[in-house]
């Protein structure tokens, strides 16, 4: 089997490295995503070759230490015959095996190109991610095999489902939203089969998985982990106060999750303008909506349920499904191409006006929190998924730590949380410090926006939130 030998940043690098006229192996390069150093050959390194073939390709150097220094190998003649034969017999692929010499020491370079089809080693699949080799199993393996075959999970037909499983109320809601968005012309008046055919949700008369996720009366009948868990926590994750599970199709569950959060899990601030009662959410609706939509549209539906954890000072969303290859968390803050995991689900949600197709979801979350005067959300990859945290204020442990407060200042914040305010004298006595130190610490807390000083000057002055 031949693998791809052209295209991509790696292949340019590989072509340069394999061109003898351009090689310079005296220049050391650290181990990285596409480079691995081994002091000697072991058959276990076939897993590394498999991982490179399933990812973006890579180079394995046999006869170099972890720093890229040539340590040399003695059995290079035998290995030049054994290595390509073992790789071909075990995986059915052809790699480049090149012999090099430096200062009288020999080392071997194995060039593995990325393959357009999935490659297995004795029935197991490996993948190179970052600088590690991972064995793919379960949902991650299923997703990988679908991707290699040119399919996504949501684009597969579900033979167990019929149109009797479809929730017509959800369909009617979607049509109304699509008509308002103007992204699905001539949709009004269509029968459900006609609409689904227009949305590419059926194939040869069978419903696709996307249709079940989006519109089924009971999606959990087909995919058990499709629900969303919402929990209210106290001081820490061990202190679960109460919880709810939200079940249903994506079109309807988006609204029910928001209603559940506002009516049971979050506190609404109430104010009045004349006789008019105004309720303000703890977190901007736009940010909550975008986080929930991102979680529902881009999650791995064969993985664990989406989780929402509500705390006194923050709300945390987690859904299984790592970022696409080459897309970093930092890139989410700015321009980046939209790379949906579930292409068909994302397309239907776009036509319904729920999302856009420009990869702006996370940017909308950042902007909504900024406009509401809230701290910047925290987004990170966690346990093969994406963790998004919205903070209620600047007084959470995470936010205070980011500000670089010292131990005295952190304790002063806790003191004000309990007492409501703190004076310079109380600060001195609490931490046994001089007035100058107390003044400096408190002034810094004001400058960083944690405290504000009272209008009262002199002995009666104090600091509060």
N, C-alpha and C positions, 0 to 999 in steps of 0.2 A: 504494500500500500504506500503510495506517495503522499506526502503531506505538503502543505502550502509552503512554497519557497520564496514567494515575492509578496511585497506589500507590508505596510506597518513599520513603526519605528524600530521594532526589534529586528526585523528582517534586514533593514538597512545596516544595522549594527552587525548582524551575523554575516552578511555578505562581505563587509569590510574585514571582519576578523578572519574569514576563511580565504580571503584573497591574499596570497603569500606576499605580494608586492607591497601590501599596505599594512601587514601585521607588524606589531612591535610588542612582543610578549615580555620585554623587560619592564614595561610600564604596568605597575600593579593596579588592579581594580578590586574593590571590596566585594564580598558576596552581596548579591542583591536579587531582585525579582527574577532576572534572567541568567544569573551566574552562580555556579556552585563549585566549590573546591573540595577535592577528596585526595587524601594522601596515598590511597591504594584502592584498587577495584574490589568491590564485593557485589555479588549478584543482587543484593538488596537494593542497589542503586538503580536497578531497572525501574523501581517505583518512581524515582526522580525523572527518568526519561519519560515514563508514562504521564507524569504530572505536567512536564513541559509540553508534551504533544497535545494534551487536552486544553492547555492554556495558551500562552502567547509564544511558546517555543523557548529555547534557552541553551546555554552552554554549560557543560560539565567538564572540569579539568581534573584529570587523574594524575597525581604526582605533584600536587601543590598543597601547601598547608592553608589554614583558615585565613591567613593574611595575604594569600596570593603568592607567597615565595615558593620557588621551585625546590621541592625536596627530592624529586626524581623517583623513577621506578626501574626495577631491573628486568622485569618480565614483559617489557613492552612489545617484543616481537610476537609472543603468544597472544597477548591482549588485543593486538591489532587484528587478529583473526577471530578471537573468541567474542569480543564485545559486539561487533555488528551482527554476527550469527545469532547470538543469544537474544538480541533485541528483535531481530527479524522473526525468529522462531517463537518468541514469547508474545509478541504484539503485532506481528505482521507489518511493521513499518521499517522504512529504510532511513538511517541517519548517516551523517558524515562523521567519520572517525579519522582524525589527523594526528600524525606524530610530529612533535617539535622537540628541539634540543636547545638548551641554554647552559652555557658554562660547563659543558660535558655531561649535563644531567638531562634525561629524557622525560617528557610528560606527554600525555595524550589529551586531545581536545575532542569532545563529543558534541556535535552540533545537531540539536533536535529542532525541527521546524514545526510550527503549529499545524494541527490536522483539522480538516473541515468536518470529519466524522469523529464520533466518540471512540477512544482507544481504551481497551481493558488489558489488565495484566492478570492472567489466571482467573478471570471472572471478576476482578476487582478494579474499580476506577479510582484514579488518583488525579489530583489537580494542584497546580502550583499557584499559591496565593501569597503575595508578598515574598518573603524569603522562606516560607515554609511549604512542605508537601503535605497535602491533606487527602485522606481517603473519603470519597463521597459515598454517603449512605442515605437511606430514607428519602425524605422530601428533597434534600439538596441533590441527590443522585437523580431523582425523577425529573427535577427541573433542568438539570444539566443535559440529560438525554433528550428531553423535548427540544431544548434550545439547539442542540447539535443537529436535530432532525428538521430544523426550520419551523418548529411549532412552539406555541406557548401553552401553558396549562389550561387557560380559559378557552382556547380555540379547539379543544377536543370535544367530540360529541358525547353526550350522556345517554346511553341506550335505555336506561331505566326510567327516563323522564318522558312525559307526554304533555300536551298542552293543557290537560286537566290539572297539572301541577302548578300552572302559572296563575299568579294573583292579578286579576284584571284591574283591581283598584290601584296596584302599583304601576301597571301599564298606563292607566288613565292619568295618574299623577305625572309620570314621565312625559307623556305626550303634551300635557299642559305646559310643563317646564320647557320642553323642546320647542314648542310653538312660541313661547315667550322669548327664548334665546335666539330664535331665528336660524338655528343651525341644522334643522332637519325639515326642510320644506316639503309640503304635500304629505305630511304625516297624519293629518287629521282625517278621520273617516276610514282609515285603513283597518282591516281586521287584524287580530293579533298575529296570525301567520304571515300576513302581508307585511306588517311592520317589522317582524323579526327577520323576514327575508331581506328587507331593506337595510336592517342593522347588521346583517351577516351573522345572525344568532342561530341559524339553522343550516344544516347541511344534509342534502338528500332526505329531507323531511324530518330529520332528527334534531332535537335541541342540543345546543352546545353548553358546556359547563358555564360559560359566561351568562347565559340566559337564566340558569338556575340561581347563580349568585345574585343577579340583578333583580329578578322578578318572581322567583318561586314563592309559593305560599309557605312552604316549610323547607328551606334550603338544608337545614340540619338533617333531614331525612336522607340526604345524599352525601353531605360532607359535615360530619359531626362537630368539628371545631370551628364552625363558621361564626359562632356567637362572639359577643364582646363582653368581657368581664369588667365591671366597675366596682372599685372598692374604696371605702372611706377609712383612712388610717389616722391614728393618733400621733404619738411622738416618733414612732419608728415603724418599720415594716412588720414587726411582730405584733403590733397593736392594731389589729383589724377590728373596726367598730361595727360596720355592716357592709353588705355587698349586694349587687344586683347583676343578673345576666340579661343582656339585651339580645333577643333572637329575632330573626327575620331577614328579608331580602335587603340588599344594599339601598335601594330607592327609598324604602320606608324606614329603615333603621337609622339612617342619617338624622332624621328629624326626631325619632324617639330617643336617641342617645343624648341629643342636645336638651330635650325636654327633661329627661331623667337627671342630667347634671344640674340644670337650673332649679328644678323643683325639690330635689332631695339631697344633692351633694355639695352644691355651692351656695354661698350667701349672697343675696342681692341687696345692695345699698339702696335705701329709699330716701328720696328727697322730694320737695314740692316746689312747683312754680305756680303760685296762686293756689287754685283749687286742684291743679293737675298733679297727680302722683307720678313720680318718675323713678323707675327701678334701673339700677346700673349693675351690670355683671362684674364679678371679681376679675374676670378675664375678658378681653374683647371677643365678641361673638365671631368676628371675621377670623381671628386666630384659631379659636376652638373649631370652627367649621373646617378650616383648611387642614388642621392636624388630623381631624377625624376622617376627612375625605382621603388624605394621603395614606392613612393607615388602611382604610377599606379598599381603596383602588389598587394599591401597590403591594399588599401583603401576600405572603405565601399561604395560599388557602389549604395546603395540605399540612401546614405546620400547626403551631400552638395558637390558641385564640388571642385576639387582640386584647390588651389590658390597659385599663385607665385607672391610675392610682391617685386619689385626691387626698392631699395633706392640708394642714393648717396654712402653710405658706407657699405651696406649689402644687401643680398638677402634672402628672407624668404619664405619657403615652408610650406604649411599646407594641410593636407588631413584628412578627418574624418575616425576614426577607432582607438580606444585606444589600448594600448599594451596588449598582451595576459596576462591572469591571472598569476601572479608570476614572470613576467619579468619587471624589473625596467629600467629606463633610464640609470642609472649608469652601469647596466649590458651590455648595448649595446656597451660600449667601449671595452669590452674584449670578452672572450669566452662565448657564449651562444647558446643554441640549436635553430635551425630554426623552427619557429612556424607560418607558413603563414596563414593569414586569409582566403585567396582564394587559396586553395590547388591546384586545377586544373590549374588555371591561372599561379601560381608559377611553377608548373611542366612543363608546355608548355614553359614558358620563360627560364627555366633551360635547356630544351632540345634544345632550340634555341640558347643557349650560351649567353643569356642576363644577367642572374644572376647565382650564385652558390647556393648550397643547404646546406651551412654550417653556415648561419647566420652571414656572414662577411661584409654585405653591409655597415653598419654604421662604422665599423672599417676601411673600405676602404676610406670612406669620411674623417674620422679623419686623416688618414695617408696622403691622397692626399693634404689636406690643410697644414699639417705640412711640407711636402716636398716642397710646394710652398712658405713657409715662412709666411703663413697666421695664424691668431689666431685660437685657437681651436673652432670648431663649437659648437653652443648651441643647444641642443636637449631637448625638454620638452613636457609633455602632456598638451594640451590646448583645452578647449571646446570639449571634447570627441574625440579628435584627436591628431595627432603628429605634433609639430611645430619644424622645422629645420631651423636654421639661420647660413648662411655663412657670415663671416665678411671680408671686403676687406683689412682692416689694423687694427692696434692697437689703432686707434684714435676715434673709435666710443664711444658713451657714455657708452654703456654696457661694453666695454673692459676697458675703463679708470676707471670705477667704480670698476671693479674687481681688478684693481691694487691698490686700496685704496688711490687714490690721494686726497689731501685736496682741499678745495674750491679755494685757490689761484692757485694751480697747474692746476686745471681744466680750470680756466679762462686764464691761461697762454697758454694753448694748443689752446684755441679759438683765442687768440691774434696772435699766430704764424700762425694759419690757414689763418688769414686775412692779416697779415703783412709780413709773410715769415720768420721772425726771431725775437729774443728778446735778449737784452743784460742784464747783471746783474744790471746795473744802471736803465734801463727801468723797470725791475722787482721790484726794490726797490721803485721807484716812483709810479708805478701802484698800488702797494698794501700797500704803506706806511710802509715798514719793513726795518730792519737794513740789512747791507750788509751780515752779517753772516747768517741771516735767508734766504736771497735770494740765497746765495751760496748753503746752505743746500738743499733748495727746488729744485734748478736747477740740482744739482749733483744727487739727487734722481731720477729726471726725466730721466737723462742720464743712470743711473744704471738700470732703469726699461725699457729701450729701447724706450722711447717715444721721447726724444730729442737726438741729437748728438752735441757735442761742436765743434766749428770751430778750424782750425789749428792755427789761430791767437791767440796770448797770450796777456795778459795785457788789456789795455783800449779798444783795438779793437776787443776783443773776443765777440762771440755771440753764440746763440743756435738756432738750426733749426731741421727740421725733417730729 
